Amino acid sequence: MATNLVTLIMQFLTPDMIGRIANTLGVGRNDTATAVDAAVPALLAALTGVAVRPGGPQKLASAAKQESGVLDKFGSMLGGGGQTSFVDRGSQMLSSLLGDRDQSALANAVGKYSGLQTGASSSLLGALAPVVMGAIAQQQGGRVDAGSIANLLTNQKNNIAEALPSGFSRLLGGTDLLEPLGDTIRRTTATGGEAARAAAAAVARTADDTRRSAQAAASSTNWLMWAIPALAIAALLFYLLARPGEQVVQQGLTTAQNITVAGMNVGKQVTDTVAGLRTTLGSITDPASAQAALPQLREATAQLDKVTGVLGQLSTSQRAIIAGLVNPAMSALNQLFDRVLAIPGVADIIKPTIDALRVKLATLTAV
């Protein structure tokens, strides 16, 4: 099986490692995890661009040699007194490879996507750069060669494009950082744009339904009880949908409508289950941890069963909103599913449960 650099790096960046990075930077663990999901493939895309520039492969080879073996000591670097110089070294390396303008644009995009301040996202990139170069060096074995590094990155275009979180590429508009991915990233962006437009249309349909209800109630003595909430929702929808970016639309979906059926907040149930799945899957590194994670995976299956059980009670627009919550997470979840199943001995323990999870998640993505 061909190497997937994104998967290789994300396997190294376990939840524990991400927590240590967050502590080092003094930021939240969840924001850091979100930033890492975007930063790793974005860094690889940017380095792929370096690989096709004159003299770029030689620069990459030099940087990879400096970071050879860094994966073995990364954890201790984070906990030691030299962590600041370590982050600074990574930042200087990125500045040398990408240039200050692209490095700053990348930090801004990661910060906007994850909620980190720009300074924190810049430091995170500085911490991740040695990890990314160390993984590249590791794939070269004992011989770091400029030509083979360029070939390695070029062959990773599909993996990198697929790993970029939905909507993140829009935050890099006006830069050439994703240009090396060519048609692959353009197809991915187009697909994401269709999903965002479908979600926005679903919200608009819900707004129309609310407006019609308000108009019908206006003839009664209680018309204000309908009209005021309707106007508030309309104003919120106008604000959200006027703002660019798929991530904002997704946030608007959960804000604009609280879907509750039989006492269950369906939207919260879905987002909590997906977040829990990512954490649980990220904790699996061997058969023992897979066995320990099995109860949580079965619980996630049960929670999704509850959601699929009420889908028939939802309107078309409500189902579109639920699909809009799940779709952006599917790329990362599928990568996590594939990663844990590839660990020797793990598939025998959890494959039936993961297969069931995939079916249930696919049901939720269908409008």
HELIX and SHEET records of a PDB file:
HELIX    1   1 LEU A    5  PHE A   12  1                                   8    
HELIX    2   2 PRO A   15  LEU A   25  1                                  11    
HELIX    3   3 ARG A   29  ALA A   51  1                                  23    
HELIX    4   4 GLY A   56  GLN A   66  1                                  11    
HELIX    5   5 VAL A   70  GLY A   79  1                                  10    
HELIX    6   6 GLN A   83  LEU A   98  1                                  16    
HELIX    7   7 ASP A  100  SER A  114  1                                  15    
HELIX    8   8 THR A  118  GLN A  139  1                                  22    
HELIX    9   9 ALA A  146  THR A  154  1                                   9    
HELIX   10  10 LYS A  157  ALA A  163  1                                   7    
HELIX   11  11 PHE A  168  LEU A  172  5                                   5    
HELIX   12  12 GLU A  179  LEU A  181  5                                   3    
HELIX   13  13 ASP A  183  ALA A  217  1                                  35    
HELIX   14  14 TRP A  223  ALA A  242  1                                  20    
HELIX   15  15 GLU A  246  ALA A  256  1                                  11    
HELIX   16  16 VAL A  266  GLY A  282  1                                  17    
HELIX   17  17 PRO A  287  VAL A  310  1                                  24    
HELIX   18  18 LEU A  311  GLN A  313  5                                   3    
HELIX   19  19 THR A  316  LEU A  341  1                                  26    
HELIX   20  20 ALA A  347  THR A  365  1                                  19    
SHEET    1   A 2 THR A 260  VAL A 261  0                                        
SHEET    2   A 2 MET A 264  ASN A 265 -1                                        
END                                                                             
